[in-house]
Amino acid sequence: MKFTAAAAVLASCVPSLASALVGNYWWFDESPSDGLNDITFPFNIANAPHKRGFYFAQQFDFDNVKNGSYTGLQPRPDSNGKSVIRAVFSSFEGGTTTAHPNCHYGADNGPGASCAVEINGDYSHTYNLVTENIGGTAWRGTLVDTVTGTSTVIGEWTLPQGSGKILVDAQSGFVEYFIWNGQPSHTCKSLPFTEATFYNPTSKTPGASGGEVAMVHEYGDCIGRAGYSLTEVPGGYDIKVGF
Ligand SMILES: *[C@@H]1O[C@H](CO)[C@@H](O)[C@H](O)[C@H]1NC(C)=O
């Protein structure tokens, strides 16, 4: 695939070196030339501790849009004896508009819009993060529990006029420990343990097939010192980091 393009994407659109731990690429072997109307990223966080700090995310780009969009999962502490899973859906593009109650303007102190929802979810289930076009340049992010079938809207935003569909050439994803953002001095040994499986993306868009996650790799400033291990599993990769 287009490793050079992928490297450029990875360099420009992923978390700061301080909080970044693991990156991956994803692509589709076949896809319509104008892109996808929808994309689904499945994740499993069965063995992730129920603590705040990690973000498991995939990035995607739209045609004629400069900055990336992200969707993914963040573990949260249990509340009233129930497990809590937070799902995020953000656009980093200036001019993105939203009126959805789960969303606010701005993303990581930059332009865009960011949406999040928390559910009482079972960590052992695999969750689909679905992004789909809902008309014109408007997009909806939805969290789907693949065991119960329960669907929860994360949020909706509208990209600037003239923007296109979801591009599939050599995009990326990541594991970050966002507690380290703005904390330049941290010891790699202090990274708590976590684990997540990133599964191959799928799309219902006619002509799209062969979505895969690949080339999972460590990056950031704790390479070789973050307790990283990678296991290929059917349909994806299981990633462990921390201690
Ligand atoms: C892309 O993001 C950067 C960093 O937040 C921001 O400065 C820039 O204005 C954004 N570009 C567009 C086209 O939204």
The ligand as an SDF file (V2000), in Angstrom:
LIG
                    3D

 14 14  0  0  0  0  0  0  0  0999 V2000
   -6.1350   22.0730   11.2810 C   0  0  0  0  0  0  0  0  0  0  0  0
   -5.7410   21.9720   12.6460 O   0  0  0  0  0  0  0  0  0  0  0  0
   -4.7600   22.9360   13.0310 C   0  0  0  0  0  0  0  0  0  0  0  0
   -4.3190   22.5760   14.4470 C   0  0  0  0  0  0  0  0  0  0  0  0
   -5.3870   22.6190   15.3500 O   0  0  0  0  0  0  0  0  0  0  0  0
   -5.3510   24.3230   12.9170 C   0  0  0  0  0  0  0  0  0  0  0  0
   -4.4140   25.2800   13.2960 O   0  0  0  0  0  0  0  0  0  0  0  0
   -5.8160   24.5480   11.4870 C   0  0  0  0  0  0  0  0  0  0  0  0
   -6.4970   25.7820   11.3990 O   0  0  0  0  0  0  0  0  0  0  0  0
   -6.7540   23.4440   11.0220 C   0  0  0  0  0  0  0  0  0  0  0  0
   -7.0150   23.5960    9.5910 N   0  0  0  0  0  0  0  0  0  0  0  0
   -8.2420   23.6030    9.1090 C   0  0  0  0  0  0  0  0  0  0  0  0
   -8.3640   23.7490    7.6220 C   0  0  0  0  0  0  0  0  0  0  0  0
   -9.2250   23.4770    9.7970 O   0  0  0  0  0  0  0  0  0  0  0  0
  1  2  1  0
  1 10  1  0
  2  3  1  0
  3  4  1  0
  3  6  1  0
  4  5  1  0
  6  7  1  0
  6  8  1  0
  8  9  1  0
  8 10  1  0
 10 11  1  0
 11 12  1  0
 12 13  1  0
 12 14  2  0
M  END
$$$$
